[in-house]
Amino acid sequence: MGTYIDSDTDFSNVVIINSNRIVVGGAWTAKLVNGTTMYTNSATGESYAGPINFVGITSLTISSGAVADNIVVIKSATQTSAPSITVSEGGTLSNSTVFTSKVYISYGATSEENSYVSSDVSLRSGTINVQGNVTTTGGTSTNDSFYIPSTTSTSSGTLISLGNSTASFQTSDGTGKTSVGIASSMNNPNIYGNGVSTSTNSISLSKGSYIGDNSIATNQPVQKYTTINGYTVKNSNKVGTTVASTWTAQLVDGKTVYVSNTGAVFDGPLNLFNITSLTVKDGAVVDGLVMINTGYYLTVPSITIEAGGVIQNSFIGAATIVNNGTSLNNTYLNPTYTGASGSISQGDYMLQGGVMQLAVDISDADSELSMVMNATSTITLNGTASFDSYAGMAPYNANSSNYTLTVTSSGTATVGCFLAGTLINTVNGLVAVENINVGDQIIAVVDGKEEIRSVIWVGQNTVAVNTDASKDEANYPIRILKNAISDGVPFKDLLVTPEHCIVLDGQFIPARMLVNNGSIFYDTSITEYTYYHIETEQHSIITADGVLTESYLDTGNRSGFISDENIVSIVNHHKEWNVDSAAPLTTNRDVVEPIFTRLIQRFSQLGFELCESNAVTTHESNLHLLTDTGEIIHSTNKNNGRFFFPIPEDTTHVQLISRSSRPSQAIGPYIDDRRDLGVLVGKVTLLEKHTAYSITEHFTSETLQGWDVKEPMNCRWTNGDGALNIRLEPSNNVAVLVIEVLNAGPYLLKESSLEQKVA
């Protein structure tokens, strides 16, 4: 393993000390010369034996037979493009440390025992023939470590080469993607995520590739099939089958029993077919379960393993698994798996095989059952989730899509903080937030009076803005202009993170809900910044740049900060808003909208003119259907919110396609609803051969794709692309689908922008 960093490394301050040669810039090639790997500058011809420290190079190519061992690669402070490392067929990169680079492991090449920090690593594809046999092995990674820290400062790393020179560098730009090509493998990787974004940090697997411990797959009967068709699951388990039922596994008198919402009670082992969900409670051990949904019931079931719950030695087909406990030695086919922080997956076999068919032969079934599973799989690991298992892509089935594994860290997205330069009112006057230390005394406002309170914790972190996202999702800081709230409030421009709360009318309100693009706006000129927060023993209202605002409230997101204080208190209980907060937190539109309007009027009084908004919205949903055969169907009639669609004979499944928008964008930020909403659907009826069939799946299924959470009434929002099963099997009759739309829009067609003009 690269010897300079490990899982405990503080990436905001990395110091690498060695006595190796430093080379700066240029394109380099590593070749085997008389039994020694030599590194040669392609332009100058200078050549050295290793190990080498590479600083700010454009590229390094490791040729066949060469072994690049114990090298260090860093991007220089002035370098705009990441260094590129290519390990050619027959070449090896080992025991090395690589920062913020792009790494390509060619087919037949090897990467072993390396540490990759904030780097894009690509294991290039081999080849697989039509029979599903590997003909050329792709790139191989063995015992490599992948670190994905939050973005650090440009001087967060220091390289010291004794007797040579010193270089400063950025240890992380907050990204790091890994792709595993066809017939490639990641053997026993170590993956660490620290405050990363799930949208930019992931591992993608292609056909015939895998990540994890390959020995887990060797005894898997499914592994031996070049096509899944015809594979049979056999057992003599009891059968608990009630369509759309929900089940709970719980510990009763020291024994795990299964209880359904219909009142059925079984002990195990059990077969569960066509159910909606299974919850494994604390203390329960689910052993030997077979759970699948057969061909005619298309809803994907869900499994929730609660903390303290265990599922082991089981066979699960096409399910959504949320693991808060322990998963041991299970077979998951085409899973959508999320490991919560602290969860364990050990010895599990997770296969993504595309569209797959299985036969189920069990003694208690009236006849042989069959199932068809979907073609997508994802694995998401949060916080301290442990994954000591196998995830692989089958070499067959052209209908399979890439398998994605995402590593993230909990508690980093919604914390509110100050930016550097914010002046905090203390007993010693105004002090910049970045200069406040534990033990300092600050001024809190309690019931309108000033009170001295001591700082018990300070934290900071650095964030890089996602410039590809919309402004309200990109993590741009919010700038509150001088005098925006009242005269002298703030007394200078105040910069805060979007979730930071300020006190208005006696209540905490997140800054993002007050953005008016005039006096309060996302500052898009800042794309990287460090934020700070301070905590007092009791949650406090403090003054920052003249604005009443919040001290830090530990609601479980302290790990999103870097702090020099290892111990905060002997007992550090997580706190809750509106229980432990110094004032109530509100996101209610009835409270926030009048304040929002008042601040806009205040902006006009400051001598600025508010231009008319150029936001264009519509309530026209453009609702239409997309069938399972790819046909687009428009409504033939609309009447009192009901849309009538002709349905072809062979159609069993449709997608409800419409416009979609977030209310916080289409209406205003004072609405705390950032869901992407399409249309609100009520009753759905299929009219066929003088018979009306009521379709209620969108009311009952928790996991139906393209729909928002279930509502308490019989209605539900789509997200603009809602799936709906309308028949169990193709029909010989043309039908009409009637969809009741209870609400639609407004939909944002053009984003609003307010401009400032001096009167």
N, C-alpha and C positions, 0 to 999 in steps of 0.2 A: 504494500500500500504506500502511496506517496507519504513521505515521512514527516511532512511539515504541518499538517493539519489533521484534525479528527473531529468527532461529533461534538466536542466541547469547545471548539475554536470560536473565539469572538471575532467575527469577520470585519468588525469595524476597526480592528487594530491587529493586523497580522504582520508579524516580523519573521522573515525567512533569513537564516544565517547559514552560510556554507563557505567553502573555499574554492568553489568551482568558477571557471572562466565565465565572464559575461560577454555576450556578443549582442550588438544592437543593430536592429534593422536588417533588411535584405531578405532574399529568398535562399533557403538552405536545403541541402539534400544530405540524408544519412545513408551511407553505403558501407557494405562489408568489404574491407580492404585487408588482405592477408590476415584474416581472422579477427580483425578489430573494426568496430564501427567507427567510421570517420564522418565528421560533419563538415560540409564544404559549402562556402558561399558561391552561389551560381554566377554572380557577377564578377567578384574579385578573385575567386579561386583559392582564397585562404581556407585552410583546412585544419581541423583540430580533432583530437580524440575527446571523448566525453569523460565525465558528465559535464553538461553545459547549462548555463542560465541564458535563456533566449528572451530578450527584451525588445518589444516593439517590432518583431519581425513580420514580414508579410506572409511567409509560408515556410513550412518544413515538410519535406517529403521523405518518408522512411521507406527505402527500397527493399526488395526481396532479399532475405537473408540478414538484413541489418536489425539490430536490437537497440532501440533508443531507450536507455535505462537511466533512471534517476535524474532526468532533466527537469527543468522548471521553465514554464512558458508563461509570460505575462504580457499584457497589452500596455504599451507605454502611455503616459499621461497625455501626450499630444497625438496619439494614434486615433484615427477616425474609424478605421475598419478593423474588425477582429482578426487576430492571427489565424491562419489556416494550417491545420495539421492533417496530412494525408498519410495513412499507413497502407502501403501497397501490398498486393498479394504476396504472402510469404514474409512480410515484415512484421515487427513486434514493437509495441510501445509498452514499457513496463516500469513499475515503481516510480512513476513520475507525477508531478503536480502541475496542473494546467488551469489557468484562470482566464475567464471571459474570452474563450476562443471557439473556433468552429473545427470540429474533429471529424474526420471521415475514416472509418475502418473498412477497408475494401474487402470484397469477398476473398476468403482464404487468408485474411490478415488477423492479427491477434492484439487485443488490449487486455492487460492483466495487472492487477494490483495498483491501479492508478487512482488518483484523486482528481475529479473534474469539478471545478467550481464555476457556477454560472456560465456553463459552456453548452453549446449545441453539439451533441454527439450523435453521429449517424453511423449505424452498422449497415453497410451496403449489402444489397440483395445478392443471393446466389440464384440458383435455378431449380425448378421443380417440373418434372415431366407431367404429361396428362394423366398418368396413373397415380400421381401424388407422391412419387419418389424423388428424394433430393438427389440431383445430379451434380450440383456445385454448391458447396457449403458457403454461406454468406459470412459476414464479419462476426467475430466472436469476442465477447467481453467476459472476463472471468475475475471475480472478486474485486471489481472496480467499485469505487465510492463516488456518488453523485451528490454534490452539495448545491442547494438552491437558496442562498440567503436573500434577505431583503436587500434593496439597493444600498450601497455604501458610498461614502464620500470618495472623491477622486484621489485622495491621499490615504486611503484606509490600509494600504499595504506598503511594506518596506522590504526591499531585497538588499541584503548586505553580503557582499562577497569579500571575505577576508583577504586583504592584500590586493584587492582589485578595485571595486567601486561600489556605489550604492544607487539604487533606483527606487522611485516611488510609483505606486500604481493603485488602480481601483480594484478591489478584490471581487466586487459583484455589481452587475448592472441590473440585478433582479430577475433575470431570465435564465432559462436553461431547458431546452427541449431535447429529448432523446428519441430517435426513431430506430426501430429494429426491423430491418428489411427482410425480404423473403428468405427463408431457410437460414436466418441468422439467430444468434442466441445471446442472452445476458445471463450468465451463470452466477448465482449467488451474489447479486449486487447489494450494495448498501446505499440506501436513498434517504437523504435528509432534506426536509423542507423547513424553512424558518421565515414565516410571514410572507409566503409567496402567493401569487395570484394564480388561481386555477386556470385562467384563460391563457396564461403564457408559459406555464410549466407543466410538461406532461411527457409521458413515454408512449409511443405509438408502435404497436406490433403489426407486422404483415404476415401473410400466409406462411405456414411452416416455421414460424419463429416462436421463441418463448423467452420468458423472463422468470428467474427463480431457480429452484432446485430440480434439475431434470430427473433425478432419481425418483421423485414422486410420480412421474409419468410412466415409469418402466412397467409397473404392475397394473396399469389402467387398461381394462379390456377395450374401452373406447379408443384408446391410442392406437390399437392394432388395426383399426378399420380405415381403409383408404376412402371409403364412403360410409356415411352414417346409416344410409338406407338399409334396413333389415336388422339393425342391432336390436337386441331384445333384452329388456330388464325382467328378471324372474325373481320372485320371492313368494313367501306364504304369509305376508303381513296381513293384519286386519285392514279392512277398507273403510275409510271414512269419507264418503263422497256425497256432498250436498252442494249443488251448483251455487256459486256465489256465497258460500258460507264463510264465516270467519272462525278461526280456531285459536285456542290458547293452550300452551303447554305450561303446566304449573306443578309445583311440588305439593303433594298431599300425603301426609303421614309418611314422609320419607320416600315417596314414590312419585315419579313423573306421570301425570295423567293428561290426556288431551280432552278439552271441552270445547264444543262448538256453540255458536249462538242459537242453534236449533235445539239445544239441550242434550245432544249426544255426548257420551262420555266413554273414552277408551283408554286402556293402557297400551303401551307400545310393544313391539314396533308397529308402525302404522303406515298405510298408503293413503295419501291425500290427493284426490283428483279434482280439478276444476273448482278449486276454492279461491277465495279472494285474498285471504291473508292468514298468516300464522304468527303469533307473538310468543316468544320463549321468555318466560318470566324468570326473575332472579331465583336461583336455586334449582331450576328445572334443567334436566339433561335429556335432550332429544337425541336418541340413538337409533340408527337403522331406518330412518325415515326415507320414504320415496315420495316425492312431491312433484307432480307435473299437471299441466292442463292439457287436455286432449284436443284433437283437431277442431271440434265444433265450438269450443269455448275459448275465445281468443284473448280474453283479458289476462294480462301478465300478473301473476300473484306476487304478493310481497311477504317477506320474512323480516321480522324485527326481533333481534336478539338483545334483550335488555341486559344491563350491567349485572353480572353474576349468573347470567344464563349461558348454556352451552348447547351447541349442536355438533354432532360428531357422527362419523361413519355413515353418512347419509347421501342420497342421490337426489339432486335438485335440478329440474329442467326449467330454463328460461324464467327466472324470477328476479325480482328486485330485493336485494338483501341489504339491510341496514344493521351493522354489527356494532353493538355497544358492549358485547361480552366476549365470548370465545367461540371460534369455529375451528374444528379439528378434523383432519383426514376426510373431508367431504369431497364429493364430485359435483361441481357446478357446471352446467352446460349453458353457454351464452348468458352469463350472469351480468346484472348491473349491481355491482358490489360497492358499498361504502363502509369503510372502517372508521368508526369514530375514534377520537383521541382516547388512548388507553385500551383499545380493543386488540384482540389477538386473532390472527389467521395463521395456523400452523399445519403444514402437511396437506393443505387443500389443493385440489386439482381443478383449475378453472380453464375450460376449453371454449374458445370461440370458433364455431364450425360453420358459420353462415346459416342458411336455411336448412334445418336438419329434421329428419324424421326418425322416430323411435317406435318400436313395438313394445308393448307392455304385456307380459304373460304372468298373471298371478292367479293363485288358486281360488280366491274368493270372487273373482270377476266372472260375470256371465259369459263374456267373450273377450277375445283379444282386443285391446285398445291401441290406438295410435296417437301420436302427437306430432305437431309441426312447430318448430321453434323459430324465433325471430333471428335476424342476422346482425345484431349489434351487441357489443359488450363494452362495459367500462368498469374500471376499478378506481376508486378514489380513496386515498389514505389521508386522514386528517390528524393534525397534531402529532401525538405520540403513538399513533396506530402502528402495530407490528404486523408485518406481512412476511412470513417465512414459509412461502407456499410456491405454487407453480401456476403461471398464467401463460397459455399458449394459443397459437392460431393453428387450426387444422390445415394440412397442405392441400386439401381438396376444396371443392365448392366455390365456383367463381362468384357466387352471390354474397359471399361474406365481405363485410367491411372491416376496416382496421380496428384493432383492439386498443383501447386507450387506457393507460394507467396514469393517474394524476396524483401528485403528492402536494399537500397543502399544509398550512398551519393555522390553528384556530385563533379567533379573537383578534384579527388585525384590520378588519374592514370598517368598523363602525365607531372606533374610538375618536373622541374629539380633543383637539390639542391646539396649542399656540405655536406660531412660527417664531424663529429667532428674531430678536429685536423688540418683541412685545414687552412693555414696561409694566411690572407688577408693583402694586402699592405695598410697601413694607414699612417696618418701624424705622428703617434707615432711608426712607424716601423711595423714589422710583428705581427699581432694579430690573435689568433685562432678564427675561425668564431663563435664558441659558446660563446665567451667572448665579442662580439661586441654588443653594445647597441644603442638604438635610441639616436640621437644627436652626435654620434661619427663621425669623419671625415675620409673618406677613399680617396685613390688616384684612380681617374678614368683616362682612356686614351682616349683623344678626339683629333681626327685628328693627332694622333701620338705624342701628347704632354700630359703631366700630368696635371690634374686639380683636385682640392679639391672639394669633394661633401659630403654633410651630409646624414647620414642614417636616414630615416624617419619611417622605420618599420623593425622589425626582427621577424622571425617565425621559428618554428621547429615542427617536428612530428616524430613519431617512426613507423617503418615498420617491419613486420615479413615476411621473404621470404617464398613464396609458393614453397617448395622443391619438390613438385610433378609436377610442371610445367617445361617446357623447360627453359633453362637458360635465354633466351632473353625475357621471359614472367614472370619469377618468382620474379622479383624485386631485384635480386642480385645487389649490387653496382658494378660499373666499376672501376678497378684499372688501372691508367695510370702510367707506371713505370718511375722512374727517368731517365731523358735524352731521353725519348721516342720521343719527338718532335724535339728537338735540344739540343745542349750542355747547361745544366743547366735549361732546360725547359721540364718537371718541375724539380725543384732542389731537390725534394723528391717525393716519390710516392704520387699521387693525387687520392683521392677517391671521386667519384661523382655518382649521380643517373643516370640511363640510358638516360633520356631525357635532362640532363644538356648539355648546348651548350658551346663549346670552339671556340675561334676565330682562324681560319686558312685562310690565303690568303684573309683577310679582311671580312670574312663572318662567321656567326654563323653556326656551324654544330653540331647536336646532337651526344653525345659521343657513343651512341649505333651503329651509322653508321660507326664507326672507329674501332670496335672490331676486332682484328686480331688474337686473342688467343696467342699472343706473348708478344708484348710490351703494348698492351691494351687488357684487358680481364675481364670477369665477375669473381669476386672474390667469389667463392663458399664456402670459409671458413667462410664467414660472413653471418649469417642467421637472425640476428636482429640488427638493427642499428637506430640511431637517425640522421635525416638530418636537415640542417639549410639553411635559405636564408635571404638575406638582401636586402632592397629596398632603392633607392635614388629617389629624386624628379623627375629627368629625368633618363630614362633607361641608364645604364652605362656599358662600358667595364671596368672590374676591373681585378686585378691580384691575382690569387690564386695559392700558391705554385710555383710561377713563370710563370704560364700559363695565357694568356689572356682569359678571360671568361666573363660570364654575371652576372649582378646583377638581382634581381627579377623583372619580368615584370608581372603586375597583369592583366592577361587575363581572370579573373573570377574564379580562383582556390584558392583564399586566404583562403577560408573556410577549405581547406585541411591542414592548419597549426594551431598550438597553439601559441598564442602570449600574452604577458603581456600587450600589448598596445591595449586598447579598442577603441581608436579613432586614425585613420590613418591620415585622413584629413577631412575637412568639406565636400568637394565634392570628392568622390572616384570613378572616372570613370574607367570602364574596358578599357584596352588598347589592341592594336592589333600588332602582329608581322608585320614587314616591313612597318608599319605606325608610330609606337611609338618606335621601337627598335633602339638601338644605332648602329647597323649594320644589313645588310640584313640576313635573315635566309634562308638557302638553304638546300634542300634535293635532289637536282638534281643529277642524276648519273653522268652526264658529268662533274660536278664539283667535286663531292665527290670521285669518283673512282680513279682519278689520285692522290689525296691526300692520300687515303687509300694505294695505291701502294707505294707511296713515304715513308710512315711510316713503311711499311714492309721492304723496302730496308734499311731504317735507322736502324731497329732492327738488321739486319744482320751486319751492320757496327759496331754495339756496341759489336760485338764479340760473338753473338749468331748464332746458325745454325738453320734455319727453316727446319724442317723435311717435307718431302713430305706429302701433305694432304692425309688423308685416307678417304676423303669423296667419296662416291660412288653415282653417279647419273645416271639416265636413262631418255630417252625421250619416252620410251615405256609406254603408258598410261594404258594398261591392261583394256581397255574399254569393258564393257559387260552390259547386261541388266538384271534387276530383275523385273519380272512381278508381277501384283497384286495378282497372285495365288501362288507366291513363287518360280516360275521357273526361273532358270538362263539360259540366252541365250547368246551365243558367236557369233561373226560375222562369216559369211560364206565366206565373200570376203572383200577385201580392195582394193580401186582403187582411186588414186589421192586424198587422204585424206577423201574419203567417205567409211563409214563402212556400210555393208549390214547385217541386222538381220532378220531372219524368225520370224514372229509374229503369235502365235496360234489364233484360231478363237475367243476364249472367252476373249482375253486380251484387256482391254480398257486403261490401265495405266501402265507405266513402270518407273523404276528408272535407270538413267544413272550412272553406278558405274564405278569408275576409281581410279587410284592412285591420290594423291593430295599432294602438297607441297607449302610452302611459298617461293616466290622468294628471300626474304631476307635471307633465310636459304639455299636454293638450289643453288643460284648463289652467293650471298654475301651480307653482311650487308649494303654495300654502295647503295643498291637498297631499296628505301623506300616503299616497297610493302610487307606488312605483312599479306595479304589475303591468305587464304588457297584455292588454285586454282587447279581444276581438268583438264578439257579440255575446249577449246574455241569452242563453237558450232555455226555453221552457219546455213545453210538450213537443215530442217528436212522434209522428204517426206515419205508418206505412199503409197505404191503401192499395189492396191487391185483390182482384176477383171479388169485389163487393164486400170485402172484409177489411176492417181497420185493426192493425196491429200496433199496440202501444210500445214504443222503444224507450226504455228507462235506464239503459246502461250508463248514460252520462250523469244520472243521479246517484248511482250506487257504487261505481268503480272508482277506487282511490287512485289507481295507476293508469287510467285511460289517458293515452298520449294526447298532448295538445290542449288539455283542459286545466283550468285553475282549480283551486281547492273547492271541495263541495260546499255549497251554501246550505243554510238551515232549511230553506224552503226548496220546493221542486224547481230549481233553476240553477244554471251554472255558466260561468264565462268560459269561452274558448280563449286561446292566446293568438288566434288568427289562423290556426291550422289544427282543428280538432278532429281526432279520429272517431269513427262511429261504425259499429257493426250493425247492419240493418237486416240481414238474413243469416240463417244458419248454413244455408247451402244455396247454390244457384237455382233459379226458378225458370220456368218456361213462360212466365207472364210478365208483361210490362206493368210497372206499378208507379205510384205517385208517392213521393216523400213530402210530408208537410212538416215544416219546421217553424215553431213559434219563437219569434225574436222579441224579447221583452225590453231590451235596451241595446243601443248601439251608439258608439261615439261619445264625445267628438273625437275625430281622428286628425292628427296633425299632418298637414300636407307640406308645410314649409315652416322651418323653425323660426321662432320669434327672436328679434334682436332690437333692444332699445339703444338709441344713440344719444350721446350727450351733446348739447349745444349751449354755449354760453350766451345768455340773453343779452 
